Amino acid sequence: MKTEWDPQAKKNLRQIAQYIQRRFGTEARKSFLEEVKKTDNLLKNNPQMGMVDPLFAERKLTYRSVIINNLSKMVYFVNGETIYIAAFWDTRKEPKAQAKKVK
């Protein structure tokens, strides 16, 4: 399987990584990005590993999510042989408002 990232999800990932670097330093940012990459690779081998996300229960697609760390969450859905990373968000923000932004 392969993964495709929504442009907004990529932007949010960069913003969170920048925040981590400012707040915790370069090593913390590097560790965070390695964890994201590791999760992305794990999804390719086990696309059902994330829990079905109840914030998207009303949608046609089955959205799943994986918590990366205390600050971030990756939301995705599977379509054929592709895993679409639909959102990547800061878990400190209100989840329902963020879910409404997901396409």
The first five atom37 places (N, CA, C, CB, O) and aatype in JSON, in Angstrom:
{
  "aatype": [12, 11, 16, 6, 17, 3, 14, 5, 0, 11, 11, 2, 10, 1, 5, 9, 0, 5, 18, 9, 5, 1, 1, 13, 7, 16, 6, 0, 1, 11, 15, 13, 10, 6, 6, 19, 11, 11, 16, 3, 2, 10, 10, 11, 2, 2, 14, 5, 12, 7, 12, 19, 3, 14, 10, 13, 0, 6, 1, 11, 10, 16, 18, 1, 15, 19, 9, 9, 2, 2, 10, 15, 11, 12, 19, 18, 13, 19, 2, 7, 6, 16, 9, 18, 9, 0, 0, 13, 17, 3, 16, 1, 11, 6, 14, 11, 0, 5, 0, 11, 11, 19, 11],
  "atom_mask": [
    [1, 1, 1, 1, 1],
    [1, 1, 1, 1, 1],
    [1, 1, 1, 1, 1],
    [1, 1, 1, 1, 1],
    [1, 1, 1, 1, 1],
    [1, 1, 1, 1, 1],
    [1, 1, 1, 1, 1],
    [1, 1, 1, 1, 1],
    [1, 1, 1, 1, 1],
    [1, 1, 1, 1, 1],
    [1, 1, 1, 1, 1],
    [1, 1, 1, 1, 1],
    [1, 1, 1, 1, 1],
    [1, 1, 1, 1, 1],
    [1, 1, 1, 1, 1],
    [1, 1, 1, 1, 1],
    [1, 1, 1, 1, 1],
    [1, 1, 1, 1, 1],
    [1, 1, 1, 1, 1],
    [1, 1, 1, 1, 1],
    [1, 1, 1, 1, 1],
    [1, 1, 1, 1, 1],
    [1, 1, 1, 1, 1],
    [1, 1, 1, 1, 1],
    [1, 1, 1, 0, 1],
    [1, 1, 1, 1, 1],
    [1, 1, 1, 1, 1],
    [1, 1, 1, 1, 1],
    [1, 1, 1, 1, 1],
    [1, 1, 1, 1, 1],
    [1, 1, 1, 1, 1],
    [1, 1, 1, 1, 1],
    [1, 1, 1, 1, 1],
    [1, 1, 1, 1, 1],
    [1, 1, 1, 1, 1],
    [1, 1, 1, 1, 1],
    [1, 1, 1, 1, 1],
    [1, 1, 1, 1, 1],
    [1, 1, 1, 1, 1],
    [1, 1, 1, 1, 1],
    [1, 1, 1, 1, 1],
    [1, 1, 1, 1, 1],
    [1, 1, 1, 1, 1],
    [1, 1, 1, 1, 1],
    [1, 1, 1, 1, 1],
    [1, 1, 1, 1, 1],
    [1, 1, 1, 1, 1],
    [1, 1, 1, 1, 1],
    [1, 1, 1, 1, 1],
    [1, 1, 1, 0, 1],
    [1, 1, 1, 1, 1],
    [1, 1, 1, 1, 1],
    [1, 1, 1, 1, 1],
    [1, 1, 1, 1, 1],
    [1, 1, 1, 1, 1],
    [1, 1, 1, 1, 1],
    [1, 1, 1, 1, 1],
    [1, 1, 1, 1, 1],
    [1, 1, 1, 1, 1],
    [1, 1, 1, 1, 1],
    [1, 1, 1, 1, 1],
    [1, 1, 1, 1, 1],
    [1, 1, 1, 1, 1],
    [1, 1, 1, 1, 1],
    [1, 1, 1, 1, 1],
    [1, 1, 1, 1, 1],
    [1, 1, 1, 1, 1],
    [1, 1, 1, 1, 1],
    [1, 1, 1, 1, 1],
    [1, 1, 1, 1, 1],
    [1, 1, 1, 1, 1],
    [1, 1, 1, 1, 1],
    [1, 1, 1, 1, 1],
    [1, 1, 1, 1, 1],
    [1, 1, 1, 1, 1],
    [1, 1, 1, 1, 1],
    [1, 1, 1, 1, 1],
    [1, 1, 1, 1, 1],
    [1, 1, 1, 1, 1],
    [1, 1, 1, 0, 1],
    [1, 1, 1, 1, 1],
    [1, 1, 1, 1, 1],
    [1, 1, 1, 1, 1],
    [1, 1, 1, 1, 1],
    [1, 1, 1, 1, 1],
    [1, 1, 1, 1, 1],
    [1, 1, 1, 1, 1],
    [1, 1, 1, 1, 1],
    [1, 1, 1, 1, 1],
    [1, 1, 1, 1, 1],
    [1, 1, 1, 1, 1],
    [1, 1, 1, 1, 1],
    [1, 1, 1, 1, 1],
    [1, 1, 1, 1, 1],
    [1, 1, 1, 1, 1],
    [1, 1, 1, 1, 1],
    [1, 1, 1, 1, 1],
    [1, 1, 1, 1, 1],
    [1, 1, 1, 1, 1],
    [1, 1, 1, 1, 1],
    [1, 1, 1, 1, 1],
    [1, 1, 1, 1, 1],
    [1, 1, 1, 1, 1]
  ],
  "atom_positions": [
    [[0.85, -1.18, 0.0], [0.0, 0.0, 0.0], [0.89, 1.24, 0.0], [-0.96, 0.0, 1.23], [2.08, 1.19, 0.33]],
    [[0.28, 2.35, -0.38], [1.0, 3.61, -0.36], [0.17, 4.62, 0.42], [1.29, 4.12, -1.81], [-1.03, 4.44, 0.63]],
    [[0.83, 5.69, 0.86], [0.12, 6.76, 1.56], [0.19, 8.04, 0.73], [0.71, 6.99, 2.97], [1.18, 8.33, 0.07]],
    [[-0.9, 8.79, 0.8], [-0.97, 10.12, 0.19], [-1.45, 11.08, 1.28], [-1.93, 10.14, -1.06], [-2.4, 10.79, 2.0]],
    [[-0.77, 12.21, 1.36], [-1.1, 13.2, 2.37], [-1.9, 14.35, 1.76], [0.18, 13.73, 3.04], [-1.53, 14.88, 0.71]],
    [[-2.97, 14.74, 2.41], [-3.71, 15.93, 2.04], [-2.77, 17.13, 2.27], [-5.05, 16.07, 2.88], [-2.04, 17.15, 3.26]],
    [[-2.77, 18.12, 1.37], [-1.88, 19.27, 1.55], [-2.05, 19.98, 2.9], [-2.13, 20.26, 0.44], [-1.06, 20.42, 3.49]],
    [[-3.28, 20.09, 3.37], [-3.49, 20.73, 4.68], [-2.9, 19.88, 5.81], [-5.0, 20.96, 4.93], [-2.37, 20.43, 6.79]],
    [[-2.97, 18.57, 5.7], [-2.37, 17.7, 6.71], [-0.86, 17.9, 6.75], [-2.72, 16.21, 6.43], [-0.26, 17.94, 7.83]],
    [[-0.23, 18.01, 5.58], [1.21, 18.27, 5.52], [1.55, 19.61, 6.18], [1.71, 18.26, 4.05], [2.52, 19.72, 6.93]],
    [[0.74, 20.62, 5.88], [0.97, 21.94, 6.46], [0.87, 21.88, 7.99], [-0.04, 22.97, 5.9], [1.7, 22.45, 8.69]],
    [[-0.15, 21.2, 8.48], [-0.33, 21.08, 9.94], [0.83, 20.32, 10.57], [-1.66, 20.38, 10.26], [1.27, 20.67, 11.66]],
    [[1.32, 19.27, 9.9], [2.48, 18.53, 10.4], [3.67, 19.47, 10.53], [2.82, 17.34, 9.46], [4.36, 19.45, 11.55]],
    [[3.93, 20.28, 9.51], [5.06, 21.23, 9.57], [4.89, 22.21, 10.72], [5.19, 22.0, 8.23], [5.85, 22.51, 11.43]],
    [[3.67, 22.7, 10.91], [3.42, 23.67, 11.99], [3.67, 23.04, 13.36], [1.99, 24.19, 11.91], [4.27, 23.68, 14.23]],
    [[3.22, 21.82, 13.55], [3.42, 21.15, 14.83], [4.91, 20.87, 15.05], [2.62, 19.82, 14.9], [5.42, 21.04, 16.15]],
    [[5.61, 20.45, 13.99], [7.05, 20.2, 14.1], [7.8, 21.48, 14.45], [7.6, 19.61, 12.77], [8.73, 21.46, 15.26]],
    [[7.39, 22.59, 13.87], [8.02, 23.88, 14.19], [7.77, 24.26, 15.65], [7.49, 24.99, 13.25], [8.66, 24.74, 16.35]],
    [[6.54, 24.04, 16.1], [6.22, 24.33, 17.5], [7.08, 23.48, 18.44], [4.72, 24.07, 17.77], [7.63, 23.99, 19.41]],
    [[7.19, 22.2, 18.13], [8.0, 21.3, 18.98], [9.44, 21.77, 19.01], [7.92, 19.85, 18.46], [10.08, 21.74, 20.06]],
    [[9.97, 22.21, 17.87], [11.36, 22.68, 17.85], [11.52, 23.93, 18.7], [11.8, 22.97, 16.4], [12.47, 24.04, 19.47]],
    [[10.6, 24.88, 18.57], [10.69, 26.11, 19.37], [10.57, 25.82, 20.86], [9.6, 27.09, 18.95], [11.29, 26.39, 21.68]],
    [[9.66, 24.94, 21.19], [9.35, 24.66, 22.61], [10.32, 23.68, 23.26], [7.94, 24.13, 22.73], [10.71, 23.85, 24.41]],
    [[10.72, 22.62, 22.5], [11.49, 21.53, 23.1], [12.86, 21.28, 22.47], [10.69, 20.28, 23.02], [13.67, 20.53, 23.01]],
    [[13.13, 21.92, 21.32], [14.44, 21.8, 20.71], [14.48, 20.9, 19.48], [0.0, 0.0, 0.0], [13.51, 20.21, 19.15]],
    [[15.62, 20.95, 18.82], [15.82, 20.23, 17.56], [15.71, 18.72, 17.72], [17.17, 20.58, 16.98], [15.11, 18.05, 16.87]],
    [[16.26, 18.18, 18.77], [16.21, 16.72, 18.97], [14.76, 16.23, 19.15], [17.06, 16.31, 20.2], [14.39, 15.17, 18.64]],
    [[13.97, 17.0, 19.87], [12.57, 16.63, 20.07], [11.82, 16.67, 18.73], [11.89, 17.57, 21.09], [10.99, 15.8, 18.46]],
    [[12.12, 17.66, 17.92], [11.49, 17.76, 16.59], [11.89, 16.56, 15.74], [11.9, 19.09, 15.88], [11.05, 15.95, 15.09]],
    [[13.16, 16.24, 15.76], [13.66, 15.1, 14.97], [12.98, 13.81, 15.44], [15.2, 14.98, 15.1], [12.57, 13.0, 14.61]],
    [[12.87, 13.61, 16.73], [12.23, 12.42, 17.28], [10.76, 12.36, 16.88], [12.36, 12.41, 18.82], [10.25, 11.29, 16.52]],
    [[10.09, 13.5, 16.93], [8.68, 13.57, 16.53], [8.51, 13.17, 15.07], [8.13, 14.99, 16.76], [7.64, 12.36, 14.75]],
    [[9.31, 13.74, 14.18], [9.2, 13.43, 12.76], [9.54, 11.97, 12.46], [10.11, 14.35, 11.95], [8.96, 11.37, 11.56]],
    [[10.46, 11.4, 13.22], [10.77, 9.97, 13.08], [9.57, 9.12, 13.48], [12.01, 9.58, 13.93], [9.28, 8.1, 12.85]],
    [[8.87, 9.54, 14.53], [7.67, 8.82, 14.98], [6.56, 8.9, 13.93], [7.17, 9.39, 16.33], [5.86, 7.92, 13.7]],
    [[6.41, 10.05, 13.31], [5.42, 10.21, 12.24], [5.76, 9.28, 11.08], [5.35, 11.68, 11.76], [4.89, 8.6, 10.54]],
    [[7.03, 9.27, 10.69], [7.47, 8.41, 9.58], [7.26, 6.93, 9.93], [8.96, 8.67, 9.25], [6.81, 6.15, 9.09]],
    [[7.57, 6.56, 11.16], [7.38, 5.18, 11.61], [5.89, 4.8, 11.54], [7.92, 5.0, 13.06], [5.55, 3.71, 11.09]],
    [[5.03, 5.69, 11.99], [3.59, 5.44, 11.94], [3.11, 5.31, 10.51], [2.82, 6.56, 12.66], [2.3, 4.43, 10.2]],
    [[3.59, 6.19, 9.64], [3.24, 6.12, 8.22], [3.63, 4.76, 7.65], [3.93, 7.26, 7.44], [2.84, 4.15, 6.91]],
    [[4.8, 4.28, 7.96], [5.26, 2.97, 7.47], [4.44, 1.83, 8.07], [6.74, 2.77, 7.79], [4.14, 0.86, 7.37]],
    [[4.09, 1.93, 9.34], [3.27, 0.9, 9.97], [1.9, 0.81, 9.31], [3.11, 1.18, 11.47], [1.36, -0.28, 9.12]],
    [[1.34, 1.96, 8.96], [0.03, 1.97, 8.31], [0.07, 1.24, 6.97], [-0.44, 3.4, 8.11], [-0.9, 0.57, 6.59]],
    [[1.17, 1.36, 6.26], [1.29, 0.7, 4.95], [1.16, -0.81, 5.07], [2.63, 1.06, 4.3], [0.65, -1.47, 4.17]],
    [[1.63, -1.36, 6.19], [1.56, -2.8, 6.42], [0.32, -3.23, 7.18], [2.77, -3.25, 7.17], [-0.09, -4.39, 7.11]],
    [[-0.29, -2.3, 7.89], [-1.46, -2.62, 8.7], [-2.42, -1.43, 8.69], [-1.04, -2.98, 10.15], [-2.53, -0.72, 9.69]],
    [[-3.12, -1.22, 7.58], [-3.95, -0.02, 7.45], [-5.13, 0.04, 8.42], [-4.47, 0.07, 6.06], [-5.72, 1.11, 8.59]],
    [[-5.49, -1.04, 9.04], [-6.6, -1.04, 9.99], [-6.14, -0.82, 11.43], [-7.36, -2.35, 9.89], [-6.94, -0.97, 12.36]],
    [[-4.88, -0.47, 11.63], [-4.34, -0.36, 12.99], [-4.95, 0.78, 13.8], [-2.86, -0.18, 12.93], [-5.03, 0.68, 15.02]],
    [[-5.38, 1.84, 13.14], [-5.97, 2.95, 13.87], [-7.39, 2.64, 14.29], [0.0, 0.0, 0.0], [-8.09, 1.84, 13.65]],
    [[-7.81, 3.28, 15.36], [-9.19, 3.07, 15.8], [-10.14, 3.86, 14.91], [-9.36, 3.5, 17.28], [-9.8, 4.94, 14.41]],
    [[-11.34, 3.31, 14.7], [-12.36, 4.03, 13.95], [-12.7, 5.28, 14.76], [-13.65, 3.13, 13.68], [-13.04, 5.19, 15.94]],
    [[-12.6, 6.43, 14.12], [-12.75, 7.7, 14.82], [-14.23, 8.1, 14.9], [-11.93, 8.8, 14.13], [-14.85, 8.33, 13.86]],
    [[-14.79, 8.2, 16.1], [-16.21, 8.53, 16.24], [-16.56, 9.94, 15.78], [-16.62, 8.37, 17.68], [-17.73, 10.23, 15.54]],
    [[-15.57, 10.82, 15.64], [-15.84, 12.18, 15.15], [-16.33, 12.18, 13.71], [-14.6, 13.04, 15.27], [-16.91, 13.16, 13.24]],
    [[-16.1, 11.08, 13.0], [-16.46, 10.99, 11.59], [-17.53, 9.92, 11.33], [-15.22, 10.69, 10.76], [-17.66, 9.43, 10.21]],
    [[-18.28, 9.58, 12.34], [-19.25, 8.5, 12.25], [-20.33, 8.76, 11.19], [-19.91, 8.28, 13.59], [-20.86, 7.81, 10.62]],
    [[-20.64, 10.0, 10.93], [-21.71, 10.34, 9.98], [-21.24, 10.35, 8.53], [-22.28, 11.69, 10.33], [-22.05, 10.56, 7.62]],
    [[-19.98, 10.13, 8.31], [-19.43, 10.2, 6.95], [-19.52, 8.86, 6.24], [-17.98, 10.68, 6.98], [-19.6, 7.81, 6.89]],
    [[-19.5, 8.89, 4.92], [-19.54, 7.66, 4.13], [-18.28, 6.83, 4.33], [-19.71, 7.99, 2.64], [-18.35, 5.61, 4.5]],
    [[-17.13, 7.49, 4.32], [-15.86, 6.79, 4.47], [-15.62, 6.45, 5.94], [-14.7, 7.65, 3.93], [-16.12, 7.12, 6.84]],
    [[-14.85, 5.4, 6.16], [-14.47, 5.03, 7.52], [-13.14, 5.7, 7.84], [-14.38, 3.48, 7.69], [-12.09, 5.29, 7.35]],
    [[-13.2, 6.72, 8.67], [-12.0, 7.43, 9.09], [-11.45, 6.75, 10.34], [-12.29, 8.94, 9.34], [-12.19, 6.4, 11.26]],
    [[-10.16, 6.59, 10.36], [-9.45, 6.03, 11.51], [-8.44, 7.06, 11.99], [-8.75, 4.69, 11.16], [-8.09, 7.98, 11.26]],
    [[-7.98, 6.89, 13.22], [-6.98, 7.82, 13.72], [-5.94, 7.1, 14.57], [-7.64, 8.94, 14.54], [-6.18, 6.05, 15.17]],
    [[-4.78, 7.73, 14.58], [-3.65, 7.23, 15.37], [-3.08, 8.42, 16.13], [-2.54, 6.56, 14.45], [-2.82, 9.48, 15.55]],
    [[-2.89, 8.25, 17.42], [-2.27, 9.28, 18.24], [-0.75, 9.14, 18.08], [-2.7, 9.17, 19.75], [-0.2, 8.06, 18.31]],
    [[-0.09, 10.22, 17.68], [1.36, 10.19, 17.48], [2.08, 10.46, 18.79], [1.78, 11.21, 16.42], [3.01, 9.74, 19.15]],
    [[1.67, 11.5, 19.48], [2.22, 11.84, 20.8], [1.16, 12.67, 21.53], [3.59, 12.63, 20.67], [0.01, 12.74, 21.08]],
    [[1.53, 13.29, 22.62], [0.55, 14.07, 23.37], [0.05, 15.29, 22.62], [1.14, 14.51, 24.68], [-0.95, 15.9, 23.02]],
    [[0.71, 15.67, 21.53], [0.36, 16.88, 20.81], [-0.32, 16.65, 19.47], [1.57, 17.67, 20.59], [-0.84, 17.6, 18.88]],
    [[-0.33, 15.42, 18.97], [-0.82, 15.27, 17.59], [-1.55, 13.96, 17.32], [0.33, 15.38, 16.65], [-1.35, 12.94, 17.99]],
    [[-2.4, 14.05, 16.31], [-3.24, 12.94, 15.9], [-3.27, 12.89, 14.38], [-4.68, 13.06, 16.5], [-3.4, 13.93, 13.72]],
    [[-3.15, 11.7, 13.82], [-3.2, 11.5, 12.38], [-4.54, 10.84, 12.05], [-2.0, 10.62, 11.87], [-4.88, 9.8, 12.63]],
    [[-5.3, 11.43, 11.13], [-6.6, 10.92, 10.72], [-6.48, 10.46, 9.27], [-7.73, 12.0, 10.88], [-5.94, 11.18, 8.43]],
    [[-6.98, 9.27, 8.99], [-6.82, 8.72, 7.64], [-8.0, 7.83, 7.27], [-5.52, 7.93, 7.54], [-8.8, 7.43, 8.11]],
    [[-8.08, 7.54, 5.97], [-9.03, 6.54, 5.48], [-8.34, 5.74, 4.39], [-10.35, 7.21, 4.96], [-7.37, 6.19, 3.79]],
    [[-8.86, 4.56, 4.14], [-8.28, 3.66, 3.14], [-9.23, 3.59, 1.95], [-8.01, 2.24, 3.74], [-10.44, 3.43, 2.12]],
    [[-8.65, 3.69, 0.76], [-9.43, 3.55, -0.47], [-8.6, 2.72, -1.42], [-9.81, 4.96, -1.09], [-7.61, 3.19, -1.98]],
    [[-9.01, 1.48, -1.62], [-8.25, 0.57, -2.48], [-6.88, 0.27, -1.88], [0.0, 0.0, 0.0], [-6.78, -0.21, -0.75]],
    [[-5.85, 0.57, -2.62], [-4.48, 0.33, -2.17], [-3.81, 1.59, -1.64], [-3.65, -0.24, -3.3], [-2.59, 1.62, -1.47]],
    [[-4.6, 2.62, -1.37], [-4.05, 3.89, -0.91], [-4.61, 4.28, 0.45], [-4.33, 4.99, -1.93], [-5.81, 4.17, 0.7]],
    [[-3.72, 4.72, 1.3], [-4.09, 5.27, 2.61], [-3.98, 6.78, 2.47], [-3.16, 4.71, 3.78], [-2.9, 7.32, 2.21]],
    [[-5.09, 7.46, 2.66], [-5.12, 8.91, 2.55], [-5.03, 9.53, 3.94], [-6.39, 9.39, 1.81], [-5.92, 9.35, 4.77]],
    [[-3.95, 10.26, 4.18], [-3.84, 11.0, 5.44], [-4.66, 12.26, 5.24], [-2.31, 11.32, 5.82], [-4.24, 13.2, 4.57]],
    [[-5.83, 12.28, 5.84], [-6.79, 13.35, 5.63], [-6.55, 14.55, 6.54], [-8.19, 12.84, 5.84], [-6.87, 15.68, 6.18]],
    [[-5.97, 14.29, 7.72], [-5.74, 15.39, 8.66], [-4.62, 15.01, 9.62], [-7.03, 15.72, 9.45], [-4.37, 13.84, 9.9]],
    [[-3.97, 16.03, 10.09], [-2.95, 15.88, 11.12], [-3.15, 17.08, 12.01], [-1.46, 15.8, 10.53], [-2.94, 18.22, 11.59]],
    [[-3.56, 16.83, 13.26], [-3.88, 17.99, 14.07], [-3.34, 17.94, 15.48], [-5.33, 18.15, 14.13], [-2.93, 16.91, 16.01]],
    [[-3.36, 19.13, 16.05], [-2.91, 19.38, 17.4], [-4.03, 18.92, 18.34], [-2.56, 20.9, 17.62], [-5.15, 19.42, 18.26]],
    [[-3.74, 17.98, 19.21], [-4.78, 17.41, 20.08], [-5.2, 18.36, 21.19], [-4.29, 16.12, 20.68], [-6.16, 18.07, 21.91]],
    [[-4.51, 19.47, 21.35], [-4.91, 20.44, 22.38], [-6.07, 21.3, 21.92], [-3.72, 21.32, 22.76], [-6.71, 21.96, 22.74]],
    [[-6.35, 21.3, 20.62], [-7.45, 22.1, 20.08], [-8.75, 21.31, 20.1], [-7.13, 22.56, 18.63], [-8.74, 20.08, 20.2]],
    [[-9.85, 22.01, 20.02], [-11.17, 21.4, 20.08], [-11.37, 20.43, 18.91], [-12.27, 22.48, 20.07], [-11.33, 20.85, 17.76]],
    [[-11.58, 19.14, 19.2], [-11.63, 18.13, 18.13], [-12.79, 18.27, 17.15], [-11.68, 16.79, 18.74], [-12.6, 18.03, 15.96]],
    [[-13.97, 18.64, 17.61], [-15.11, 18.73, 16.69], [-14.9, 19.82, 15.64], [-16.41, 19.0, 17.47], [-15.27, 19.65, 14.48]],
    [[-14.31, 20.93, 16.05], [-14.04, 22.01, 15.12], [-13.01, 21.56, 14.07], [-13.53, 23.27, 15.87], [-13.12, 21.9, 12.9]],
    [[-12.02, 20.81, 14.51], [-11.01, 20.33, 13.58], [-11.59, 19.28, 12.63], [-9.82, 19.75, 14.33], [-11.24, 19.24, 11.46]],
    [[-12.47, 18.44, 13.13], [-13.07, 17.38, 12.3], [-13.91, 17.99, 11.18], [-13.96, 16.45, 13.16], [-13.97, 17.43, 10.08]],
    [[-14.55, 19.13, 11.43], [-15.36, 19.77, 10.4], [-14.52, 20.23, 9.22], [-16.11, 20.96, 11.0], [-15.03, 20.36, 8.11]],
    [[-13.24, 20.48, 9.44], [-12.34, 20.97, 8.39], [-11.85, 19.83, 7.48], [-11.14, 21.68, 9.01], [-11.3, 20.09, 6.4]],
    [[-12.04, 18.59, 7.9], [-11.53, 17.45, 7.12], [-12.44, 17.2, 5.94], [-11.43, 16.18, 8.0], [-13.66, 17.14, 6.08]],
    [[-11.82, 17.05, 4.77], [-12.58, 16.83, 3.52], [-13.07, 15.4, 3.45], [-11.73, 17.15, 2.29], [-13.73, 15.03, 2.48]]
  ]
}
